[in-house]
C-alpha cells in the first residue's frame, strides 16, 4: 500500500462519496486501493475489522479527543466522528481536516497485520510536526511487535521530522538520493571501523542538522552568527542556497567537524566547511582528518 495523498484528495473530493460508501462497491474500493496505492479503503477496513477500529478509536481518542462510529444509511457507510471538546458529531470522510484523515488512514494500514509490506510516499503531507513524530513512534512500535512478523515499512520523505535517528542502526536504514539521480547512497554495509568515526554524532542530530540528508551540498559553519552572516550575504547577492541544493548548518563549535565530514562523505555528499583558522589546530581534526 502506498499512501498517495493527492490521489486520496481527488477521490474523496468526488461528490459520489459525500453521501457515504456504497456497500455494493466495497470490493471495487478495495481492489482499486491496492492497485492504485490509494488509502481510501481504510474506512471499509474499519467497518469490517472490529479489532482495527478499536485500536484506531483508542489512539485517536487519547491523541485527539475524538470517537469514531460507523453508521449505515440506505446501504451506504458513513464514518462519523464525535469531538469530545466541542461535543459535536460530523462526517469524518467529508468534514474532518486533512491531517487527521491522513493520520487515520496511515494508522489503519499500519495496524493492519494483513499487510506484510507498507510503502508510504511523503507521510508528512498535511501532518503537523507533532503528528509526524507520533506516526514515527507508532511505526517503531509495530516494527518491534512480534505480531506483525517483522513487517517491512518504507518511508519516502522530505521531512527531517520523519528522520527519527537515535542510533547507528537507525542511520543504516536511511537511503539518500540526490538531484542528479546517481546511485543512492547508504551506509548499511559500512565497515564498523569507519562507522565509529561519526557514530557518536547520530543521537545528537536535531531537526536543523538533519537538513544535511536532503541537500546535495550542505555547508557547515561553527555557530548561529556565522549562519546568519552567510545567509545575509547570499541574500544580498540574490542567490538562493536552498535553490542550489544546499543548506547552512551551524553545529555549535569546531569539535564535531571531523564527524560531520565522515558522515557526509559516507552519504556521498559534497560538503563544505567554513570555520575559523584556529579549527585546524584542534586535536580532533589533527587526529581524524
C-alpha positions as CSV (number, residue, x, y, z in Angstrom):
1,X,0.0,0.0,0.0
2,X,1.4,3.4,-1.0
3,X,-0.4,6.4,0.5
4,X,-0.7,8.7,-2.5
5,X,-2.2,11.7,-0.8
6,X,-3.0,13.8,-3.9
7,X,-4.9,10.8,-5.3
8,X,-6.7,10.4,-2.0
9,X,-7.8,14.0,-2.1
10,X,-9.1,13.6,-5.6
11,X,-11.1,10.5,-4.7
12,X,-12.5,12.0,-1.5
13,X,-13.3,15.2,-3.3
14,X,-15.6,13.3,-5.7
15,X,-19.3,14.1,-4.9
16,X,-20.2,10.4,-5.2
17,X,-18.6,9.9,-1.7
18,X,-20.3,12.8,0.0
19,X,-23.3,10.5,0.9
20,X,-21.0,7.7,2.1
21,X,-19.6,4.5,0.7
22,X,-21.9,2.2,-1.2
23,X,-21.8,-1.3,0.3
24,X,-22.2,-2.9,-3.2
25,X,-18.9,-1.2,-4.2
26,X,-16.8,-2.4,-1.2
27,X,-14.9,-5.0,-3.2
28,X,-14.3,-2.5,-6.0
29,X,-13.0,0.1,-3.5
30,X,-10.6,-2.4,-2.0
31,X,-9.2,-3.6,-5.3
32,X,-8.8,-0.1,-6.6
33,X,-6.9,1.0,-3.4
34,X,-4.5,-1.9,-3.8
35,X,-4.0,-1.4,-7.5
36,X,-3.6,2.4,-7.4
37,X,-2.0,2.7,-4.0
38,X,-4.7,4.9,-2.6
39,X,-5.7,4.6,1.1
40,X,-9.4,5.4,1.0
41,X,-10.3,1.8,1.7
42,X,-9.3,2.5,5.3
43,X,-12.9,3.3,6.2
44,X,-14.1,-0.1,4.8
45,X,-11.3,-1.9,6.8
46,X,-12.5,-0.1,9.9
47,X,-16.1,-1.4,9.3
48,X,-15.0,-4.9,8.5
49,X,-12.2,-5.3,11.1
50,X,-13.6,-4.5,14.6
51,X,-10.1,-5.1,16.1
52,X,-8.7,-2.4,13.9
53,X,-11.5,0.0,14.7
54,X,-11.0,-0.5,18.5
55,X,-7.2,0.2,18.1
56,X,-7.8,3.3,16.0
57,X,-10.5,4.6,18.3
58,X,-8.3,4.2,21.3
59,X,-5.4,6.0,19.6
60,X,-7.5,8.9,18.3
61,X,-9.4,9.3,21.5
62,X,-6.2,9.6,23.5
63,X,-4.4,11.8,21.0
64,X,-7.2,14.0,19.6
65,X,-10.2,13.6,21.8
66,X,-12.3,12.0,19.1
67,X,-14.6,9.0,18.9
68,X,-15.4,7.2,15.7
69,X,-18.6,5.4,14.7
70,X,-19.6,3.6,11.6
71,X,-23.2,4.4,10.7
72,X,-25.3,2.9,7.8
73,X,-27.8,5.0,5.8
74,X,-29.7,3.4,2.9
75,X,-26.9,0.9,2.1
76,X,-24.1,3.5,2.5
77,X,-21.4,3.6,5.1
78,X,-20.8,6.9,6.8
79,X,-17.8,7.2,9.1
80,X,-18.9,9.7,11.9
81,X,-16.5,11.4,14.3
82,X,-17.5,12.9,17.7
83,X,-15.4,15.7,19.0
84,X,-15.4,15.4,22.8
85,X,-14.3,19.0,23.3
86,X,-17.0,20.7,21.1
87,X,-19.5,17.8,21.8
88,X,-20.4,17.7,18.1
89,X,-20.7,14.9,15.6
90,X,-19.8,15.2,11.9
91,X,-19.0,13.1,8.9
92,X,-15.4,12.1,9.2
93,X,-14.6,11.5,5.5
94,X,-16.3,14.8,4.4
95,X,-15.8,17.4,7.2
96,X,-12.7,16.4,9.0
97,X,-9.4,18.3,8.4
98,X,-6.9,16.7,6.0
99,X,-4.3,16.0,8.6
100,X,-6.5,13.8,10.9
101,X,-7.9,12.0,7.9
102,X,-4.4,11.2,6.7
103,X,-3.4,10.1,10.2
104,X,-6.4,7.8,10.5
105,X,-5.7,6.2,7.1
106,X,-2.0,5.8,7.8
107,X,-2.6,4.2,11.2
108,X,-5.3,1.9,9.8
109,X,-2.9,0.4,7.2
110,X,0.0,0.4,9.7
111,X,-2.0,-1.6,12.3
112,X,-3.4,-3.9,9.6
113,X,-1.4,-7.2,10.1
114,X,-2.6,-8.5,6.7
115,X,0.0,-6.1,5.0
116,X,3.5,-7.6,5.1
117,X,4.9,-4.5,3.4
118,X,3.9,-0.9,3.5
119,X,5.3,1.8,1.3
120,X,4.2,5.4,2.2
121,X,5.1,8.2,-0.1
122,X,5.5,11.5,1.8
123,X,3.8,10.6,5.0
124,X,4.4,14.1,6.3
125,X,1.8,15.6,3.9
126,X,-0.9,17.5,5.9
127,X,0.5,16.3,9.2
128,X,1.5,18.7,12.0
129,X,5.2,18.1,13.0
130,X,4.0,16.6,16.3
131,X,1.8,14.1,14.5
132,X,4.7,13.3,12.2
133,X,6.7,12.4,15.3
134,X,3.8,10.5,16.7
135,X,3.4,8.5,13.5
136,X,7.1,7.5,13.6
137,X,6.8,6.3,17.2
138,X,3.8,4.2,16.2
139,X,5.8,2.7,13.3
140,X,8.6,1.8,15.6
141,X,6.1,0.1,18.0
142,X,4.8,-2.0,15.1
143,X,8.3,-2.9,13.9
144,X,9.1,-4.3,17.4
145,X,5.8,-6.1,17.8
146,X,6.2,-9.9,17.0
147,X,2.5,-9.9,16.0
148,X,3.4,-8.2,12.7
149,X,6.1,-10.8,11.7
150,X,8.8,-8.2,11.0
151,X,6.7,-6.0,8.8
152,X,8.6,-4.2,6.1
153,X,8.0,-0.4,6.0
154,X,9.5,2.1,3.5
155,X,9.0,5.8,4.0
156,X,9.7,8.2,1.2
157,X,10.1,11.6,2.8
158,X,11.4,15.2,2.5
159,X,10.8,15.9,6.2
160,X,13.5,16.0,8.9
161,X,10.8,15.2,11.5
162,X,10.3,11.7,9.8
163,X,14.1,11.0,10.2
164,X,14.0,9.8,13.8
165,X,17.6,8.8,14.3
166,X,18.6,7.5,17.7
167,X,21.4,5.1,16.8
168,X,23.7,4.0,14.1
169,X,21.2,1.2,13.3
170,X,18.6,3.8,12.5
171,X,21.1,5.6,10.3
172,X,21.8,2.4,8.4
173,X,18.1,2.3,7.4
174,X,18.4,5.7,5.5
175,X,18.9,5.7,1.7
176,X,19.9,9.1,0.4
177,X,19.0,10.3,-3.1
178,X,20.4,13.3,-5.0
179,X,19.2,15.7,-7.7
180,X,21.4,14.1,-10.4
181,X,19.8,10.7,-9.9
182,X,23.1,9.0,-9.2
183,X,23.2,5.6,-7.4
184,X,21.5,6.3,-4.0
185,X,23.9,6.3,-1.0
186,X,23.5,4.4,2.2
187,X,25.8,3.1,5.0
188,X,24.2,-0.3,5.5
189,X,27.4,-2.1,4.6
190,X,29.9,0.4,6.0
191,X,32.9,-1.0,8.0
192,X,32.5,-0.8,11.7
193,X,35.8,0.9,12.0
194,X,34.6,3.8,9.8
195,X,31.2,3.9,11.5
196,X,32.9,4.7,14.8
197,X,34.3,7.9,13.2
198,X,30.9,9.5,13.2
199,X,28.6,7.1,15.1
200,X,28.6,9.2,18.2
201,X,27.1,12.1,16.3
202,X,23.8,10.4,15.4
203,X,21.9,10.7,18.6
204,X,22.7,14.5,18.8
205,X,21.3,15.4,15.4
206,X,18.3,17.7,15.7
207,X,15.8,18.8,13.1
208,X,18.1,21.6,11.9
209,X,21.1,19.3,11.5
210,X,19.0,16.7,9.6
211,X,18.8,19.1,6.7
212,X,22.1,17.6,5.5
213,X,20.2,14.5,4.4
214,X,18.1,16.5,1.9
215,X,20.9,18.7,0.5
216,X,23.4,17.7,-2.2
217,X,25.9,20.4,-1.0
218,X,25.5,21.0,2.7
219,X,27.6,23.9,4.2
220,X,28.7,23.6,7.8
221,X,29.6,26.6,9.9
222,X,30.6,27.0,13.6
223,X,27.8,29.0,15.1
224,X,24.4,30.7,14.6
225,X,26.0,34.1,13.8
226,X,28.2,32.6,11.1
227,X,25.0,31.1,9.6
228,X,23.2,34.4,9.8
229,X,26.1,36.2,8.2
230,X,26.5,33.8,5.2
231,X,22.7,33.7,4.7
232,X,22.5,37.5,4.6
233,X,25.5,37.6,2.3
234,X,23.8,35.2,-0.2
235,X,20.5,37.1,0.1
236,X,22.3,40.3,-0.8
237,X,23.8,38.6,-3.8
238,X,20.4,37.4,-4.8
239,X,21.4,33.7,-4.6
240,X,19.3,31.0,-3.0
241,X,21.4,28.4,-1.2
242,X,18.3,26.1,-0.9
243,X,17.5,26.5,-4.6
244,X,21.0,25.4,-5.4
245,X,20.6,22.2,-3.4
246,X,22.5,23.4,-0.4
247,X,21.8,24.5,3.2
248,X,23.6,26.2,6.0
249,X,24.0,24.2,9.2
250,X,25.6,25.6,12.4
251,X,26.9,22.9,14.6
252,X,27.9,24.9,17.7
253,X,31.7,24.8,17.6
254,X,34.5,23.0,15.8
255,X,34.8,19.9,17.9
256,X,32.5,17.9,15.6
257,X,33.9,18.9,12.2
258,X,35.6,15.5,11.7
259,X,32.4,13.6,12.5
260,X,30.3,15.7,10.1
261,X,33.0,15.3,7.4
262,X,32.9,11.5,7.6
263,X,29.1,11.3,7.8
264,X,28.6,13.4,4.7
265,X,31.4,11.6,2.9
266,X,29.7,8.2,3.6
267,X,26.4,9.6,2.3
268,X,28.1,10.7,-1.0
269,X,27.6,14.4,-0.4
270,X,29.9,17.1,-1.4
271,X,30.0,19.1,1.9
272,X,31.7,22.4,2.6
273,X,33.1,23.6,5.9
274,X,33.6,27.3,6.8
275,X,35.4,27.5,10.1
276,X,37.8,29.8,11.8
277,X,41.5,29.2,11.1
278,X,42.2,28.0,14.7
279,X,40.0,25.0,14.0
280,X,42.9,23.5,12.1
281,X,44.8,23.1,15.3
282,X,42.2,21.3,17.3
283,X,43.2,17.8,18.4
284,X,40.2,16.0,16.9
285,X,40.8,17.5,13.4
286,X,44.5,16.7,13.5
287,X,44.0,13.1,14.5
288,X,40.9,12.3,12.4
289,X,41.2,14.4,9.3
